[in-house]
Amino acid sequence: MTAAALALCGHAPALAQDAKPPSCGGATIARGTVTRVLDGRSFKLGDGREVRLAGIEVPSPEPARTADAPPSGAQAALDERAKAALDALVGGDEVVLRSAEIAADRYGRLVGYAYAVRDGDEIFGQGELIAAGLARVADNAGRRTCAADLLEREAAARAAKLGLWADPYYDVLDAASLADIRARQGRFALVAGKVVTVRESGSTIYVNFGRRWSQDFAVTVRKRNERSFATAGVDLKALSGRRVLVRGWIEARGDEHGPWMEAVHPEQIEAAGLQ
């Protein structure tokens, strides 16, 4: 597909960015022609294998992890836009699939980073969807250079209110607005606020966004993962007093307990520039 075809989906491709060496993915795990795009982050190859794009979350008309209210018409439209954009990017084209952190999901789909091969160039599928505001960076966005690339693209799309960022449903949630956070239970969300305390209890580190540690929003990190955060430059204990942005799946257990999010990967916590 040409740049004009991509523009019909409501965005222009960031071809200049894709001239750089691939920032995401390891060894090539598959190569083939895309015969059918299934939704905003999955497609089928000519040999019958299904592929799910790693490192991104796209709008979906279906409830994510728990029963939830039906999506608005705007959300359903965003789902269709993401699907159409992915079709414009890879539909009918040859793609190179590079390895992700896992080889396949529980449904047996290949998981990887997709690059459409066009006129000798490789166009990064995930990067284009995020740059157009049709996808968010997932809670596991690969190695640091990959995550940095995707987060930079997302920040630009968010600032420009492109795609899903124009819909208030996808606004970054305020860590102090507990009702809004609870309403996203079982769904992927971005939450921002000032960290009040960072405490340890048993095998868990709690990054608390309120003084009522049992009722306010918190991010939990398993103690065994602390070293990986430190290696990536995220000093959890130094977050106290800083404003941070976190991303992941919202969990909650009734009104007597505060909602929380588990952070497994350092890329889920962004502090730079948010003080």
C-alpha positions in Angstrom: 0.0 0.0 0.0 1.1 3.6 -0.7 1.3 6.5 1.7 -2.0 7.8 0.1 -3.7 4.6 1.1 -2.5 5.0 4.7 -3.7 8.6 4.7 -7.2 7.3 3.9 -7.2 5.7 7.4 -6.8 9.1 8.9 -3.0 9.3 9.3 0.2 9.6 7.3 3.0 7.0 7.8 6.2 8.0 9.5 8.4 6.6 6.8 11.4 8.8 7.8 11.5 7.1 11.1 11.4 3.6 9.6 14.5 4.4 7.6 16.4 3.8 10.8 17.6 0.2 11.8 14.7 -1.7 13.4 14.4 -0.8 17.1 12.1 -3.6 18.0 12.4 -7.3 17.6 15.2 -9.9 17.5 15.8 -12.6 14.9 13.4 -13.2 12.0 10.9 -15.8 13.0 8.6 -15.7 10.0 8.2 -14.2 6.5 5.2 -14.3 4.4 2.3 -12.5 2.7 -0.6 -11.1 4.7 -3.8 -12.6 3.3 -6.2 -11.3 5.9 -6.2 -8.6 8.7 -8.3 -9.9 11.6 -8.4 -6.8 13.8 -6.2 -3.9 14.8 -3.3 -6.1 16.0 -3.6 -9.5 14.3 -3.5 -10.9 10.8 -3.1 -14.2 8.9 -0.3 -15.2 6.7 -0.6 -17.1 3.4 0.5 -20.4 5.1 -2.4 -20.1 7.5 -0.5 -19.0 10.6 -2.0 -16.2 12.7 0.1 -13.4 14.0 -0.5 -11.0 17.0 1.5 -7.8 17.1 3.7 -7.6 20.2 4.1 -4.5 22.4 0.8 -2.7 21.7 -2.8 -2.5 22.9 -5.5 -1.5 20.5 -9.1 -0.4 21.1 -11.4 -3.4 21.2 -15.2 -3.7 20.9 -15.0 -6.6 23.4 -14.6 -6.5 27.2 -11.0 -6.9 28.1 -10.7 -9.1 31.2 -13.9 -8.7 33.0 -17.6 -8.0 32.3 -17.8 -4.3 31.4 -20.2 -1.9 29.9 -20.6 -2.2 26.1 -18.2 0.1 24.2 -19.4 3.4 22.9 -19.9 3.9 19.2 -16.7 5.9 19.2 -14.7 3.0 20.6 -16.1 0.6 18.1 -15.2 3.1 15.4 -11.6 3.3 16.7 -11.4 -0.5 16.6 -12.4 -0.4 12.9 -9.9 2.4 12.2 -7.1 0.4 13.8 -8.0 -2.6 11.7 -8.2 -0.5 8.5 -4.8 1.1 9.3 -3.2 -2.3 9.8 -4.7 -3.5 6.6 -3.3 -0.5 4.8 0.1 -1.1 6.3 0.4 -4.8 5.7 -2.6 -6.2 3.9 -1.5 -8.1 0.8 2.2 -7.3 1.4 5.1 -9.3 2.4 6.0 -8.9 6.0 9.0 -9.8 8.1 8.2 -10.9 11.7 10.9 -10.4 14.3 10.9 -12.2 17.6 9.3 -10.7 20.8 9.6 -11.7 24.4 7.3 -14.6 23.9 7.1 -16.8 20.8 3.4 -17.5 20.8 0.3 -16.6 22.9 -2.1 -19.0 24.5 -4.2 -19.2 21.3 -1.2 -20.4 19.4 -0.7 -17.2 17.4 2.8 -16.1 16.6 3.8 -13.0 18.5 6.3 -10.6 17.1 7.2 -7.2 15.6 6.0 -6.8 12.1 7.8 -5.0 9.3 6.1 -4.6 5.9 8.5 -5.0 3.0 7.9 -2.3 0.4 10.2 -1.1 -2.3 13.2 -2.5 -0.5 12.3 -0.7 2.8 10.8 -2.1 5.9 7.9 -0.2 7.5 7.4 -0.9 11.2 3.8 -1.8 11.8 3.5 -1.3 15.5 5.4 2.0 15.3 3.0 3.3 12.6 -0.1 2.4 14.6 1.2 4.1 17.7 2.3 7.2 15.8 -1.2 7.5 14.3 -2.8 7.3 17.8 -4.5 4.0 16.9 -2.7 1.9 19.5 -1.1 2.3 23.0 2.3 1.0 24.2 1.6 -2.2 26.1 2.9 -3.1 29.5 5.6 -5.2 27.9 7.2 -3.3 25.1 10.4 -5.2 24.6 13.9 -4.2 25.2 14.8 -0.6 26.3 15.5 0.8 22.8 12.2 -0.6 21.5 10.2 0.7 24.5 11.9 4.1 24.2 11.0 4.3 20.5 7.4 3.3 21.0 6.9 5.5 24.1 8.2 8.5 22.1 5.8 7.9 19.3 2.9 7.5 21.7 3.7 10.7 23.6 3.7 12.7 20.3 0.4 11.2 19.3 -1.1 11.8 22.8 0.1 15.5 22.7 -1.5 15.9 19.3 -4.7 14.1 20.3 -4.5 11.8 17.4 -6.8 8.8 17.0 -7.9 7.3 20.3 -6.3 10.2 22.2 -9.1 12.4 20.9 -11.6 10.3 22.9 -11.9 11.2 26.6 -12.3 7.5 27.4 -8.6 7.1 26.8 -7.4 10.1 28.7 -4.6 9.5 31.2 -6.4 8.9 34.5 -5.7 11.0 37.6 -4.3 8.7 40.4 -6.5 10.6 42.9 -9.7 9.9 41.0 -10.4 6.5 42.5 -13.9 6.2 41.0 -12.5 6.7 37.4 -9.8 4.1 38.0 -12.2 1.6 39.4 -14.4 2.0 36.4 -11.4 0.7 34.3 -11.2 -2.5 36.4 -9.9 -5.4 34.2 -8.9 -3.0 31.5 -5.6 -1.5 30.3 -5.1 2.2 31.3 -2.6 4.9 31.9 -2.6 6.6 35.3 -0.6 9.7 36.4 0.0 11.2 39.8 2.4 12.1 42.5 4.0 9.3 44.5 3.5 9.8 48.2 5.5 6.9 49.6 7.3 3.8 48.5 7.2 0.9 51.0 8.1 -2.7 51.3 5.9 -5.4 52.8 7.1 -9.0 52.5 7.9 -9.8 48.9 6.2 -6.7 47.5 7.2 -3.1 47.0 4.2 -0.6 47.1 4.4 2.6 45.2 1.6 4.6 46.9 -0.2 7.5 45.3 -2.0 8.4 48.5 -1.6 8.4 52.3 -4.3 5.9 52.9 -2.2 3.0 51.7 -5.0 0.4 51.9 -7.6 2.6 50.0 -5.7 4.8 47.5 -4.3 3.8 44.2 -0.9 2.0 44.3 1.5 0.2 41.9 2.9 -3.1 43.2 6.3 -4.5 42.2 7.5 -7.9 43.2 10.7 -7.6 45.2 12.4 -10.2 42.9 11.9 -7.8 40.0 13.5 -4.7 41.7 16.9 -5.3 40.1 15.5 -5.3 36.6 13.9 -1.9 37.3 17.2 -0.5 38.8 19.2 -1.8 35.8 16.8 0.1 33.5 17.3 3.3 35.5 14.1 3.1 37.5 15.0 3.5 41.2 11.7 2.7 42.8 12.6 4.2 46.2 13.6 7.5 44.5 10.1 7.9 43.1 8.7 9.2 46.3 7.7 12.9 45.8 7.8 12.6 42.0 5.0 12.7 39.5 5.0 9.6 37.4 3.0 8.0 34.6 2.2 4.3 34.9 0.5 1.8 32.5 -1.0 -1.6 32.9 -4.1 -3.5 33.9 -6.3 -2.1 36.6 -7.1 -4.5 39.5 -9.6 -3.9 42.3 -11.1 -5.9 45.2 -14.3 -4.1 46.4 -14.6 -0.5 47.7 -12.8 -1.3 51.0 -9.5 -1.8 49.1 -7.8 0.7 46.8 -7.4 -0.1 43.1 -3.9 -1.1 42.0 -1.7 -2.0 39.1 1.1 -4.5 39.0 4.3 -3.4 37.3 6.4 -6.2 36.0 8.5 -4.3 33.4 10.4 -1.0 34.0 8.8 0.6 30.9 5.5 0.6 32.8 6.8 3.5 34.9 7.7 6.8 33.4 9.1 9.6 35.6 11.2 11.7 33.3 9.6 15.1 32.5 6.6 14.5 34.7 7.7 16.2 37.9 
